Amino acid sequence: MLIYVEYITERLLYTLSFVFADRKVAYQLTNDGIAFMAAQGPKVNYSNRDFKDCYQILPAKILFEDGLQNDVPQRGQWENITCLSFEGKPDILASIFYVLSRMEEYNSTQTDQLSRFKATASVLTSYEWLQTPICDNWSNSFIKLLEQELKVNLYAQKPRFSFQPTFDIDNTFAYAHKNSLRTFFAQAKDFLFRRKGRMQDRNLVRKGQLKDPYDTFEQISELAQRYEETKVFWLLGNYSKLDKNLSHFNLAQQEKIKGVANLAEVGIHASSLTQFNIQQLEIEIERLEQIIGYKPKSNRQHYLLMSLPDTYKNLIKVGIRHDYTMGYAEQTGFRAGTARSFKWFDLHRNEITNLNIHPFTYMDGTLLEYLKLSPNEAKQRILSLYREVQIHGGAFSFLWHNETIGGYQHWAEYQEVFKENFVLHESWNRTN
């Protein structure tokens, strides 16, 4: 298949690679009109020029310009496929690029109290596309239409499906190994709010009569042995309003990190202070390196605090190659329209970067604390997301915490919800 364009741009190459590469679809790209007219075989004209004996697609400008799309694209129809329309021109390839590049997040003022881009501000929410990997859906539809119009079989393959449990370690312990000052203030707070259960548990843990409820690292290690794509992200930032883990000097914590790192990849859980501060990011990466013996290449931002393009630019500068922040706190679904990993496209520099973005489908706190789903409702939501990834390929990646998987306090009823991920996957393994 030969595709003609008037100009070959980085945006175009990026988009076509996303559509075709993982599906093993062969194509050639040219901006030579004479060579295009002379060529034999199936041909696609992605331009405003007139050519005979080919299938023409009229392009929107977005793939052939350098600026940002400031206006919110409208819903449009392209060859009976619902996609985005740019200045009145529906374009499925431009739609994929717009969503995948996260263009709508640049310079957005629709943020929450932590300056995070809101799920409600996304076109994917507006058009009810958030709960499906819409970019993969568009890619599949595009390929099928090409096959129909060109009367060829492109032998497209479904991208690989994988199962990826991920864990964020915000607080290594609930009560154990805390210094006297932190323990005193925590006890006073619990007394003030009459949290008798926490007061009792704290005393029992400190006396060695009860295992710390956040110490679920044996469980995480067992899962890492069963599922090779398990990822763990550890918070080692300075103590602050949003970052309350133990000091990186704490020996008990270091032992837990080393134990998990023997079985699973441990990445940095960059603190709230790193969203714009590259120096602090470097400090935290070095802390983890000193503990595990190698420089981490993976990251997830604490509280999912990410601001484009600054956060990603800083990650690249300090040597991070894989980021797992792409998802929402307040909503489930596919923030970038896909469950597959993809390269981040820097819109300011207009270039493909070497930072690999790994989206996740949902977070534990999203189900219980934001959406307030019952255990059965949460299981149904997980099932729906799992099926979407099965259909389209990519990683069924989900985010839990060491604090939540043990079922402590209000998480007690959610233990079955956590187990549901593995029940679904084991069932799928038995039938495939």
N, C-alpha and C positions, 0 to 999 in steps of 0.2 A: 504494500500500500504506500502510495506516494502522496504527500501532503504539500500543497503549495501555500506559501504565505508571502506577502510583500516584504516583510521584515522579520528576521529571526531574532527574537529577544530572549532574555533570561527568563522572563515571566512565562513566555510560551513554552520554552524548553522544560521548565519546572512543572508546568501543568500537564504537558503531554507525557512526561516521565511518570507522574502520579497515575495517570489514566492507564498507560500501557505497560510500564516496566514490570510490575509485580504480576501482571496478567500474561506476561510473555507474548505480547502482541508485537509483531515486527512492523516497523514503518520507517519511511525515509522522509526527510524534510528538505524542501528546496525553496529558494526565492528566485530561481532562474525560470522565467516564464517560457522561454524557448525550449529548454530541456523538458519542462513539464508538459508542454503541448506534444512534444515528440515521443514522450514515454508511453510504453504500453502497460497494460494491466490496470488494476483499480486505482483511481485517482480522486483526491479530495481537494477542492479549491476553497481554502479558508481565507477569502479575501473579497474585495468588492470588484475585482477584475472579472471580465467575461471570458470563459474558456468553454470549448465544446467537449463533449464526451467525458464529463466528470461530474461529481456530486459537489454542489456549491453550498457553503455555509457562510452567511454574512456575519462578520465578526463585530463585536463591540470593541471600543477603543482600549479597554482596560489592560489588555495583554500587550499593547503596543505603545504604551506611554509610561512615564516615570512617576507621575504624581499619585496622590491618594484620591480615592473615590469619596468625596465628602458627603454627597447626597446618598440617602438610604435607597438602595435599589428596590424596585418594585417586583411584585410577583408577575411572572410572564409565562407564555407558552411558546415553546420551540418544538416544532414537529410533534405536537400533542404531548410533550413532556413539560411538566411544570418546573420552572427554574426561576432564576433571577433575570430581571430586565434592566438594562443600563441605558438611561436616556431614551427609553422607548424601544430598545433593541434587545430582545431575549437572546441569551448566549449561554449555552451549557458549559463550555470551557471557561468562559469568564466567570461564571457562577462558582465553579470549583475553585478557581484561583482566589476569588474574593473571600470565600469561607475559609479555605485552607491557610491562607496567608494571615488571617485574623485582621484584615484591613479595618474592619469596623471598630476594633479596639484602640487603634491609634487615635490619639487626641480626643478620646471619648470623655465626656463629662458625666456620663451615666454610671456612676460608681457608688458603692456602698460606703458605710462608715469607716471601713478599712482601706478605702480607695481601690477596691477591686471592681473590675468590670462586671456589671450585673448580667445574669442570664436573661433577665427580662428585657434588656436592651438589645439583645441579639436578634437579627432577622430570622434566625432559626427558631426562636421562640415565637416571634410574631407570626410566622407562617406554619407553625406546628411541625417543624422538622427536627427539633432538638433530640428527640428520642430515637432517631434512626440515623445511621451514618450516611447522611444525604450525599456527600461527595462520592462515596462508593456507589451509592444508588445511581447517581448521575453518570458515573463512569461506565457502569454496566449498561445503562440505557443507551448511552452514546455508542458503545461498541455494537450493541444489538442493532441499532438503527443503521450504522455503517454497513454491517453485514447485509441488512435488508436492501439498502439503496445500491450498494456496490455488487450485490449478488455474489458474495464470497463468504468463506468461513475463515475467520481470523484466529480460530483455535485459542480463544481467550481462556486462561486458567483462573480459578478462584484463588485469591491471595491466601497464604497460609494462615490457618487458625491456631491460636495458642492460648494458654491459660496462665494468668499472671497475678498471683496474690502479691499485694504490696502492703507494707506496714510502716507507719510513721511512729517514731518513738519521741513523743513530746515530753513525757515524764517517765523516766526509767522505773522509779518506785513511787508508790503513793505515800508511804510513811517511813520506810527503812532508809538508813544511811543519810538522813537529813541532820544538819547541825542543830545545836540546841536553840539558837535564835529562831530559825525557821520553824522548828517544832513548837516553840512557845507561841509564836504568833498564829500558827495554824490551829493550835488547841484553843487559843482565845477566840478565834473566829468561829470555830465549831461550837464553843460554849455560848457565844453571843446569839448564834442562829439555832441553838438547841439541836444540834446534829449529834445526838447521843451515840448513834451507830458508828459514826466516824471516830468519835472520841474513844469508844471501846476498842475498835479495830486498831487504832493507832497504838494504844497501850499494849495490846496483845502482840502486835508486830514488833514493837521495840523491845518487848520482853522475850522474843523468840518463840512465842507460843502460837503464832499464826503466820503463815506465809504472806508476804506482801501481795495484795490483790493485783497489782500491776506487773508482778513478776511472772509473766506468761511466756518467757523466752524459751522454755523447753518445748512448748507447743509450737512456737514459731519455728524453732529449729527442726522439729519433726516434719512440719509442713515443707520446709526448705529441702529436706531430704527427698520428699515425695514429688515436689513440683520444682523443677530446675530453674524456672524463670522467676522464682520468688525474689523480691527486692525489699530491702529494709533501709530506711532513712533515719539517721540519728541526729537529734538536735543537740548541738554543742555550743550554742551561742551564750553570750553574756546574759546574766539574770536581768530581766526587764519586765515590763507590764505584760507582754505577750509571750515571753520566753522564760520558763520557770523550771527548766530541767536542772539537774545537779551540775556542779562544776566538772569540767573535763579532767580535772585532777583527781576526782573521786575514784578510788581504786576499785570499789565494788562495781561501779558503772563500767569501768574499763574492762573488767573481767567479763561482764555481760556482752560488751561489744565484741571482744575477741572471740568469745564462744560462738556467737551468731555468725561472725565473719568467716569462721571455718567452714560453714555450710551454705551460706547465702551471700550474695553481693550486698555489701553495706555501702550506701552512699551518704552524702551529707544532706541533712535536713536544714537548709540554710535559714537562719533566724529572721525574725521580722526586721532586724536592723540592716539586713543585707539587700533589701529590695532596691536601693539606690546606692549602697555603700560597698564599693568593690574591695576596699581595704579590710572591712569586717568579714567579707566573704572569704578572702584569702586567709585570714586568721583562723576561721572555723575549719576550712579545708585542711590547713596544716595541723590543727588539733586532732582531727580524725586520722590523718596520715601517721602521726606519731603513735597512735594507738594500734592501728591495724597493720602498719608496716609498708603501706603503699599509698600513692596519691589517688583518692577517689575520682572517678570519671563521671559519676552520676549524682543527680541532685533532685530534690523536690523542695520548693519553697514552703516554709512554715506558714500556716493559715492560707496557703495558696496565694501569697502576696506576690503578685507579678504585675509589672507594668511594661508594656511594649513601647519601644524596643529596648529600653534601658536594661531591664533585668537580664534579657537574653544576651545582649552585647557584653555585659559583665561576666556572665557565665563562660562565654567563649574566651574572653581575655584571660581567665584564670585556669583554663584547661579543661573545663567541664564539657563533655561530649554528648551526654544524654540527660535530658530533663523530663521529669515525670509530673509536672505541675498542671498540665493542660486538662482542666476539668473545673467544674463549679462547686462551690461550697453549698449553695442554696438549692441546687437542682441537679438531677441525674442527667445522663445523656452524653452526647457527642459534641463537645464544645467546638472542635475544629472540623466537624462533619465526617469524621473517620475514626475507626478503631486501630488503624495501622500507624506505625511509626513513620515519620516523614521529616525531611530536612526543613529547618526554619528558613523562610525567605525574608531577608532583611529589606523591607520596603524603602527605607531611607537610602540605603546604598544600592538598592535594586539588584540584589545578587543572592544566589543560593549560598547558604552557610554550611559549615560542617557540624552544626548543632542538631542532634537528632531529638525530635519531640515525640514523646510516648504518652498518648492520651490515656486517661482512665475513665471508666464508665459511671462509677458512683463512689461516694464516700459514706462510711458508717453514719457519721453525724448528719449527713444530708437526709437519710431515711428517717431517723428518729427525732432529731432536734430541729431540723428545718421543716421537713414535710410532715413530721409527726405521724408517720405511717404505723399502723398496727403491725405486729409480726407477720400476719398473713398477707397484708397489703405489701409489705416490704419484700416478701418472698415472690409475690407476683411481679413486682417491679424488676427484681433481679432476673427472674425467668425471661421477661420480655427483652431486657438488655442482652442477656446471654444468647437468646435466639437471633437477635439482630446481628451480633458478631459472628455467630455460626454461619448465617446466610451469606454475609458479605466478606468474611475473612478479617484477619487482624487479631489483636490480642484482647481477650476478655480480661481487662485489668481493673482491679477494684482496690479500694483503699480502706484499711482498718487500722486500729491502734492497739498497742499492747494493753492499754487501759480498758478497751472495750471487749476484746475477745474472751476475757475471763468471766464476763457476765456480772461484774461488780455493780452493786446498787441498781440504778435505773436501767442498766444494761442486761439485767438478769433474763428478761423475756426475749432478748435479742440473740442469745446464744444459738438458738435454732436458726435464726436468720443468717448468722455467720456460717453455720454448717451447710446451709442450703447451697452456697456456692460450690462446695465440694461434692454434694449429693448430685447436683446437676451435671457436673463435669464427669464424675465417675459413671453416671448413667450414659452420658454421651460416649465415653470411652468403650463401654461394653457393647455399644451398637455400631461402632465405627472401626 
